[in-house]
């Protein structure tokens, strides 16, 4: 159950897919030299493997507990968090002005993958703090930035996202938590559920980002405002004061991520929790989307991270588990199960999908850096459009695939995979929340189709398709290249025709279009994965004979994906082209 950070592959993706060398030339990214990038990735890997990974099983077994109003994390978590923040890992991508390191998001994504692979339950705490920092950077007042950002970026204080209520899950417009003005502040009353790290013992303060409704606000999402509600009051000089009027009333008992406290929070049992308005009233959803989109990228990274951890454990088990003779009869004795063809198929599926996810995350994170840092406004806008297109795909496709890979790891272990003592079941249990987090994957598919496709008639998607076709053209040389080019070219054409069909269906029958939104998102992810693996194979080919075994494996992974997984594009496209009419044909009472 050890974890080996995939340093070489992370550096390859940073260099060849994210384009870290180009990113380093952008304003504010000059410190991201090749030597520094390599050093950061290596040190993050050491921290993840040496400090966080040993706590993964402990967190799962011990969980968290609410002890006389105090939430206590599992043994070792508090000390590990102190080491994490003191080493500066919490502030990798943030501005030096407030104590961050000012490094690219692409590099931060690589470090985040390793921390999450090592211990997803632990990694959820900095994940949410990171989102709170992004939110305040974008929408906080100068005073709010001075007060909260230095401590959040360091990690002395952690952040949370408070949306969900018992009657308001994905329907955020149904929020009932109230915020009543009291001078220049607000008093918050209500209850929030499913609040990850809503209370814990690792940070000195917890800064809650809370959606609430002011008196007389319009109904639905147009009447939601956003507030900063700290666990402990913060004085004008930045020092902590007394306890705010909020408390953790319960911790959820969960399928997985048991080392992460998921809290039920009560605001305003007495006179109301004191909160500060962010921005203007009734614009809370707009502001919160900054945090949510950051979290959606991070949750996609969780799917990738768990897949990597599950693949490693399945591979190591398959190398050592002796069972049955080889099918070719060459060896009369039982052999390691990695020699059996179907086990190899599973391992190759897991590895190729994991590498495809890593490439997609790297490409998206690199695009985020360009959207934030490029000196030309038109280029920033172009890259931002690509980021917005890809975020729902990263979130949904990577988490669905991460669950599938974690499930396949259990299958490789056979009956022992179903037994908790092997540890492989934990990966599946931990991964299963990710398709639900930050807007279910069905919501991500709806966002992709009803917002991203509909707003420009598929123009941004066709820009991406055009980039994919450049890789098809570049790959079309030699026998291996022609195979990749042919398979990828066919898949890209399926994506192109499905996109055009879906845009047309949206205009004709929105319900029918949304009925096939999830197959469409799966199609985009599957084709994007094949494209980026082909791109990786071309990059490996350009590097020549150096590290020949590793580079040859890059081509082997791309060929396997093209042969075994890209053909799924035809079926997914066919489902999209059906228009969803069969999905809607059933009456409600026929279910």
C-alpha positions in Angstrom: 0.0 0.0 0.0 3.0 2.3 -0.5 2.8 5.2 -3.0 5.4 6.0 -5.6 5.1 9.5 -7.0 5.1 9.4 -10.8 7.8 12.1 -11.0 9.0 11.3 -14.5 5.5 11.3 -16.0 4.5 14.5 -14.2 7.6 16.3 -15.6 6.9 14.9 -19.1 3.3 16.3 -19.0 4.5 19.6 -17.7 7.0 20.0 -20.4 5.2 18.5 -23.4 1.5 19.0 -22.7 1.2 22.0 -20.3 4.1 23.7 -22.0 5.8 24.9 -18.8 8.7 26.3 -20.7 6.4 28.7 -22.5 4.4 29.4 -19.3 7.7 30.5 -17.6 8.0 33.3 -20.2 4.6 34.8 -19.2 4.6 37.8 -16.8 5.0 36.8 -13.2 6.1 33.2 -14.0 9.8 33.8 -14.5 10.7 31.8 -11.4 9.4 28.6 -13.0 12.8 27.6 -14.4 13.3 24.0 -15.5 15.5 23.3 -12.4 13.0 24.8 -10.0 10.1 22.9 -11.6 11.9 19.6 -11.2 12.9 20.4 -7.7 9.4 21.3 -6.6 7.9 18.2 -8.2 10.5 16.0 -6.5 10.1 17.6 -3.1 6.3 17.4 -3.3 6.6 13.7 -4.2 8.8 13.1 -1.1 6.4 14.9 1.1 3.4 13.0 -0.3 5.0 9.6 -0.1 6.8 10.1 3.2 4.4 12.2 5.3 0.9 11.8 3.8 0.7 8.3 2.4 1.4 6.6 5.7 -1.6 8.4 7.2 -4.0 7.3 4.5 -5.1 4.0 6.1 -5.0 5.5 9.6 -7.5 8.2 8.5 -9.7 5.6 6.9 -9.7 3.4 10.0 -9.9 6.1 12.8 -12.0 8.6 10.9 -12.8 11.9 12.7 -14.9 12.4 15.8 -16.9 15.1 17.5 -15.8 15.2 21.1 -17.8 17.6 23.4 -18.2 20.1 20.6 -14.6 19.7 19.3 -13.8 18.0 16.0 -10.7 15.9 16.2 -8.9 14.5 13.2 -7.2 11.2 13.0 -3.8 10.5 14.5 -1.0 12.3 12.7 -3.2 14.6 10.6 -2.6 17.7 12.7 1.2 17.3 12.7 1.2 16.6 8.9 -0.8 19.7 8.2 1.6 21.9 10.2 4.5 20.5 8.1 2.5 21.0 4.9 1.8 24.6 5.6 5.3 25.4 7.1 6.9 24.0 3.9 4.8 26.4 1.8 2.8 23.8 -0.1 -0.5 25.6 0.5 0.6 28.8 -1.4 2.3 27.4 -4.5 0.2 29.2 -7.2 -0.7 32.4 -5.3 0.7 35.9 -5.5 3.8 36.7 -3.4 2.0 40.0 -2.4 0.0 37.9 0.2 2.7 35.3 0.9 2.3 32.9 -2.0 5.0 31.6 -4.2 3.7 32.9 -7.5 4.3 29.6 -9.4 2.2 28.4 -12.3 -1.1 26.6 -11.8 0.2 23.8 -14.0 2.9 23.1 -11.4 0.4 23.4 -8.6 -1.8 20.8 -10.2 1.1 18.4 -10.4 1.9 18.8 -6.7 -1.8 18.5 -5.9 -2.1 15.2 -7.7 0.6 13.7 -5.6 -0.7 15.0 -2.3 -4.2 13.6 -3.2 -2.9 10.3 -4.4 -1.1 9.9 -1.1 -4.0 10.9 1.0 -7.2 12.2 -0.5 -8.9 12.8 2.8 -6.1 15.1 3.9 -5.9 16.8 0.6 -9.5 18.0 0.8 -8.6 20.6 3.4 -6.1 22.6 1.2 -8.3 22.0 -1.8 -11.1 24.1 -0.3 -8.7 26.7 1.1 -7.3 27.1 -2.4 -10.8 27.8 -3.7 -11.5 30.4 -0.9 -8.2 32.2 -1.9 -9.2 32.3 -5.5 -12.7 33.7 -4.6 -11.3 36.5 -2.3 -8.6 37.4 -4.9 -11.3 37.9 -7.5 -14.1 39.4 -5.4 -12.9 40.4 -2.0 -12.5 44.1 -0.9 -9.0 45.4 -0.3 -9.6 45.1 3.5 -10.9 41.6 3.2 -7.8 40.6 1.2 -5.5 42.1 3.7 -7.3 40.4 6.6 -7.8 36.9 5.2 -5.5 36.2 2.3 -2.1 36.0 4.1 -3.4 33.5 6.6 -5.4 31.4 4.1 -2.5 31.3 1.7 -0.1 30.1 4.4 -2.7 27.7 5.7 -2.8 29.0 9.3 -6.5 29.4 8.5 -8.5 27.1 6.3 -11.4 27.8 4.1 -14.7 26.1 3.3 -17.6 26.3 0.9 -21.1 26.5 2.5 -23.8 25.9 -0.1 -25.8 22.8 0.7 -28.8 22.7 3.0 -31.2 19.8 3.9 -33.8 21.1 1.4 -31.3 22.6 -1.1 -28.7 20.3 -2.7 -27.9 21.1 -6.3 -30.8 23.5 -6.3 -28.9 26.3 -4.7 -31.7 28.8 -5.4 -33.7 27.0 -2.6 -31.2 28.2 0.1 -33.0 29.4 3.2 -30.1 30.5 5.4 -30.8 34.2 6.3 -28.5 37.2 6.5 -29.8 40.3 8.3 -27.9 43.5 8.1 -26.6 44.8 11.5 -24.7 48.0 10.8 -21.8 47.3 8.5 -22.0 43.5 9.1 -24.7 40.8 8.9 -26.1 38.2 11.3 -26.3 34.8 9.7 -28.8 32.1 10.8 -29.5 28.7 9.3 -28.0 25.2 8.8 -25.6 23.9 6.2 -24.8 20.2 5.6 -22.0 18.2 3.8 -19.4 20.9 4.7 -16.0 19.4 4.1 -13.6 20.3 6.8 -16.4 22.5 8.3 -14.7 22.1 11.6 -11.4 20.5 12.6 -8.4 20.8 14.8 -5.6 21.5 12.2 -5.9 25.2 11.6 -6.2 28.2 14.0 -9.3 29.5 12.3 -11.8 28.4 9.7 -13.1 30.9 7.2 -16.5 29.8 5.9 -17.8 31.1 2.6 -21.6 31.1 3.2 -24.5 31.5 0.7 -27.4 33.2 2.4 -30.5 35.2 1.5 -31.1 38.8 2.7 -34.6 40.0 3.7 -36.6 41.1 0.6 -34.2 39.4 -1.8 -35.5 38.1 -5.1 -36.5 34.5 -5.2 -34.2 31.8 -6.6 -30.5 32.2 -7.4 -30.9 35.9 -8.1 -31.5 36.6 -4.4 -28.5 34.8 -3.0 -25.6 36.7 -1.4 -22.2 35.5 -0.3 -20.6 36.1 3.2 -17.4 35.5 5.0 -18.2 33.9 8.3 -15.1 33.0 10.4 -15.1 30.4 13.2 -13.4 32.9 15.4 -13.9 36.7 15.1 -11.0 38.6 13.6 -10.0 41.9 15.1 -8.9 45.0 13.1 -5.3 44.1 13.8 -5.8 40.6 12.4 -5.7 38.9 15.8 -8.3 36.2 16.7 -11.1 37.1 19.1 -13.9 35.1 20.6 -15.9 32.3 19.0 -18.5 33.2 16.4 -22.1 32.0 16.8 -21.7 28.8 14.8 -21.0 25.2 15.7 -20.6 21.7 14.3 -23.7 19.8 15.4 -22.8 16.5 13.7 -20.2 14.7 11.5 -21.4 12.4 8.7 -20.6 8.7 8.6 -19.4 8.1 5.1 -18.6 5.4 2.5 -15.1 6.8 2.1 -12.8 9.8 2.8 -13.3 9.0 6.4 -10.3 10.9 7.5 -12.0 14.1 6.3 -14.6 15.6 8.6 -17.9 16.3 6.8 -19.8 18.6 9.1 -23.4 19.7 9.7 -23.0 23.4 10.8 -25.5 25.5 12.7 -25.3 29.3 12.3 -26.9 31.6 14.8 -28.2 29.5 17.7 -28.0 32.7 19.7 -28.0 36.2 18.2 -26.6 35.2 14.8 -23.2 34.4 13.4 -21.4 37.6 12.3 -20.6 37.7 8.6 -19.1 40.1 6.1 -20.7 40.6 2.7 -18.5 39.8 -0.3 -19.1 42.3 -3.1 -22.8 43.2 -3.6 -26.0 41.7 -2.3 -27.7 39.2 -4.6 -24.5 38.4 -6.6 -23.4 35.5 -4.4 -23.8 32.7 -7.0 -21.7 34.7 -9.5 -18.9 35.1 -6.9 -19.2 31.5 -5.7 -18.7 30.2 -9.2 -15.1 31.3 -8.9 -14.5 29.0 -6.0 -16.7 26.2 -7.5 -14.8 26.2 -10.8 -11.5 26.1 -9.0 -12.8 23.2 -6.9 -14.1 21.4 -10.1 -10.6 21.3 -11.5 -9.3 20.0 -8.2 -12.0 17.3 -8.0 -11.0 16.2 -11.5 -7.5 15.9 -10.1 -8.9 13.7 -7.3 -10.2 11.3 -9.9 -6.8 11.2 -11.6 -5.0 10.9 -8.3 -7.0 7.9 -7.0 -6.7 6.2 -10.3 -2.9 6.5 -10.1 -2.8 5.1 -6.6 -5.2 2.2 -7.5 -3.2 1.4 -10.6 0.0 1.2 -8.7 -1.4 -1.2 -6.1 -3.0 -3.4 -8.8 0.2 -3.5 -10.8 2.3 -4.4 -7.8 -0.2 -7.1 -6.8 -0.3 -8.6 -10.3 3.5 -8.8 -10.4 3.6 -10.9 -7.1 0.4 -12.9 -7.1 1.2 -16.4 -8.4 -1.8 -18.2 -9.8 -2.5 -20.6 -12.7 -0.3 -21.5 -15.6 0.2 -19.2 -18.5 -2.3 -19.6 -21.4 0.5 -20.4 -23.9 1.6 -23.4 -21.9 5.3 -22.3 -22.0 5.7 -22.6 -18.3 4.2 -25.6 -16.5 4.3 -23.8 -13.1 1.9 -21.2 -11.9 2.9 -17.7 -13.0 2.4 -14.1 -11.7 -1.1 -13.1 -12.8 0.4 -10.2 -14.8 1.2 -12.8 -17.5 -2.4 -13.6 -18.0 -3.9 -11.7 -21.0 -7.0 -10.4 -19.3 -5.1 -9.1 -16.4 -2.8 -7.3 -18.8 -5.9 -5.8 -20.5 -7.1 -4.4 -17.2 -3.7 -3.0 -16.3 -3.2 -1.4 -19.7 -6.7 0.1 -19.5 -6.0 1.5 -16.1 -2.6 2.9 -17.1 -3.7 4.4 -20.4 -6.7 6.1 -18.8 -4.6 7.4 -16.0 -2.0 8.9 -18.3 -4.8 10.4 -20.5 -6.4 12.0 -17.4 -3.0 13.4 -16.3 -2.4 14.9 -19.8 -5.9 16.5 -19.8 -5.4 18.0 -16.4 -1.9 19.3 -17.4 -3.3 20.8 -20.7 -6.2 22.5 -18.8 -4.0 23.8 -16.0 -1.5 25.2 -18.5 -4.4 26.9 -20.3 -5.4 28.4 -17.0 -1.9 30.0 -16.7 -2.2 31.5 -20.1 -5.7 32.8 -19.4 -4.4 34.5 -16.3 -1.0 35.6 -17.4 -0.8 36.2 -21.1 0.0 39.9 -21.9 -2.5 40.1 -24.8 -6.1 40.5 -23.7 -7.4 38.7 -26.8 -5.2 35.7 -26.0 -6.3 35.7 -22.4 -9.9 35.7 -23.6 -9.3 32.9 -26.1 -7.6 30.7 -23.4 -10.3 31.5 -20.9 -12.9 30.2 -23.3 -11.0 26.9 -23.6 -10.7 26.7 -19.8 -14.5 27.1 -19.4 -15.1 24.5 -22.1 -12.7 21.9 -20.5 -13.5 22.4 -16.7 -16.7 20.3 -16.8 -14.9 17.6 -18.9 -12.0 17.4 -16.4 -14.3 17.3 -13.5 -16.8 14.7 -14.8 -14.7 12.5 -17.2 -11.7 12.2 -14.8 -13.9 11.3 -11.8 -16.0 8.8 -13.7 -12.9 7.3 -15.1 -11.2 7.4 -11.7 -14.0 5.4 -10.2 -13.8 2.9 -13.1 -10.0 2.5 -12.6 -10.4 2.0 -8.8 -13.1 -0.6 -9.4 -10.8 -2.4 -11.9 -8.1 -2.4 -9.3 -10.4 -4.5 -7.0 -11.0 -6.8 -10.0 -7.3 -7.4 -10.5 -7.1 -8.4 -6.9 -10.0 -10.9 -7.3 -11.7 -11.9 -4.1 -9.0 -10.3 -2.0 -9.9 -7.0 -3.5 -13.2 -7.2 -1.7 -11.5 -7.7 1.6 -10.6 -4.5 3.5 -7.3 -5.7 4.7 -5.7 -5.4 1.3 -6.5 -1.7 1.3 -7.5 -1.5 -2.4 -11.2 -1.2 -1.5 -10.5 2.1 0.2 -9.5 3.7 -3.2 -12.9 2.9 -4.6 -14.7 4.1 -1.6 -12.7 7.3 -1.5 -13.2 7.9 -5.3 -16.9 7.4 -5.3 -17.7 10.8 -3.9 -15.9 12.6 -6.7 -18.6 12.2 -9.4 -21.0 13.8 -6.8 -18.8 16.6 -5.5 -19.1 20.2 -6.8 -22.1 19.6 -9.0 -22.8 16.0 -10.0 -21.4 14.8 -13.2 -24.9 15.1 -14.8 -24.8 18.8 -13.9 -21.3 19.1 -15.5 -22.7 17.5 -18.7 -25.7 19.9 -18.7 -23.3 22.8 -18.2 -21.1 21.6 -21.1 -24.1 21.4 -23.5 -26.6 24.1 -22.3 -24.0 26.7 -21.5 -20.7 26.1 -23.2 -22.0 24.7 -26.5 -25.2 26.7 -26.7 -23.6 30.1 -26.1 -21.4 30.0 -29.2 -23.1 27.3 -31.3 -20.2 24.9 -30.7 -17.5 27.4 -31.9 -15.1 26.8 -28.9 -15.5 23.0 -29.3 -14.6 23.3 -33.0 -11.5 25.3 -32.1 -10.5 22.3 -29.9 -11.4 19.9 -32.6 -9.2 21.8 -35.0 -6.3 21.6 -32.6 -6.9 17.8 -32.4 -6.8 17.6 -36.2 -3.3 19.1 -36.2 -2.1 16.2 -34.1 -3.8 13.8 -36.5 -1.8 15.4 -39.4 1.4 15.4 -37.4 1.0 11.7 -36.5 0.4 10.5 -40.0 3.8 9.1 -40.8 5.3 5.6 -40.4 3.2 2.5 -39.6 2.7 3.4 -35.9 1.9 7.0 -36.7 -0.6 6.0 -39.4 -2.4 3.7 -37.0 -2.6 6.5 -34.4 -3.7 9.1 -37.0 -6.3 6.8 -38.4 -7.9 5.9 -35.1 -7.7 9.4 -33.7 -8.9 10.9 -36.9 -12.0 8.7 -36.9 -12.7 9.6 -33.2 -12.3 13.3 -33.9 -14.8 13.1 -36.8 -17.3 11.4 -34.5 -16.9 14.2 -32.0 -17.3 16.8 -34.7 -20.5 15.3 -36.1 -21.9 14.7 -32.6 -21.2 18.4 -31.7 -23.0 19.7 -34.8 -25.9 17.4 -34.1 -26.2 18.4 -30.5 -26.1 22.1 -31.3 -29.0 21.5 -33.7 -30.9 19.4 -31.2 -30.5 22.1 -28.5 -32.3 24.5 -30.8 -35.0 22.0 -31.7 -35.6 20.2 -28.4 -33.6 21.2 -25.3 -34.9 18.2 -23.3 -33.8 15.7 -25.9 -30.3 17.4 -26.1 -29.9 17.3 -22.3 -30.9 13.6 -22.3 -27.7 12.8 -24.2 -25.5 15.4 -22.5 -23.7 12.8 -20.4 -22.8 10.6 -23.4 -21.6 13.7 -25.1 -19.3 14.7 -22.2 -17.9 11.1 -22.1 -17.3 11.4 -25.8 -15.3 14.6 -25.4 -13.3 13.2 -22.6 -12.5 9.9 -24.4 -11.4 11.7 -27.6 -9.5 14.3 -25.7 -7.6 11.5 -23.9 -6.7 9.8 -27.1 -5.6 13.1 -28.7 -3.3 14.0 -25.8 -1.8 10.5 -25.6 -1.1 10.7 -29.4 0.5 14.1 -28.7 2.6 12.5 -26.0 3.7 9.8 -28.3 4.8 12.4 -30.9 6.7 14.3 -28.2 8.4 11.0 -27.0 9.4 10.3 -30.6 11.0 13.8 -30.9 13.1 13.1 -27.8 14.9 10.3 -29.6 16.7 7.4 -27.9 17.2 9.1 -24.5 15.3 7.1 -21.8 14.3 4.7 -24.6 12.2 2.3 -22.5 10.1 5.1 -21.0 9.6 6.8 -24.3 8.7 3.5 -26.0 6.1 3.0 -23.3 4.5 6.3 -24.2 3.9 5.1 -27.7 2.7 1.7 -26.4 0.2 3.4 -24.2 -1.1 5.6 -27.0 -1.4 2.7 -29.3 -3.3 0.6 -26.7 -5.7 3.5 -26.1 -6.2 4.1 -29.8 -6.9 0.4 -30.4 -9.0 -0.5 -27.3 -10.6 2.7 -26.0 -11.0 5.2 -28.8 -13.4 2.9 -30.7 -15.9 3.8 -27.9 -16.2 7.2 -29.6 -18.4 5.6 -32.3 -20.9 4.2 -29.8 -21.0 7.4 -27.7 -21.5 9.5 -30.9 -24.3 7.2 -32.0 -26.0 7.7 -28.6 -25.7 11.5 -29.0 -27.0 11.4 -32.6 -30.1 9.6 -31.4 -31.2 12.9 -29.9 -32.4 11.5 -26.7 -35.9 10.8 -27.8 -35.9 7.2 -26.5 -34.8 8.4 -23.1 -37.8 10.7 -22.9 -40.3 8.2 -24.4 -41.1 6.5 -21.0 -43.8 8.1 -19.0 -43.0 8.7 -15.3 -45.3 5.9 -14.1 -43.5 3.4 -16.4 -40.3 3.6 -14.4 
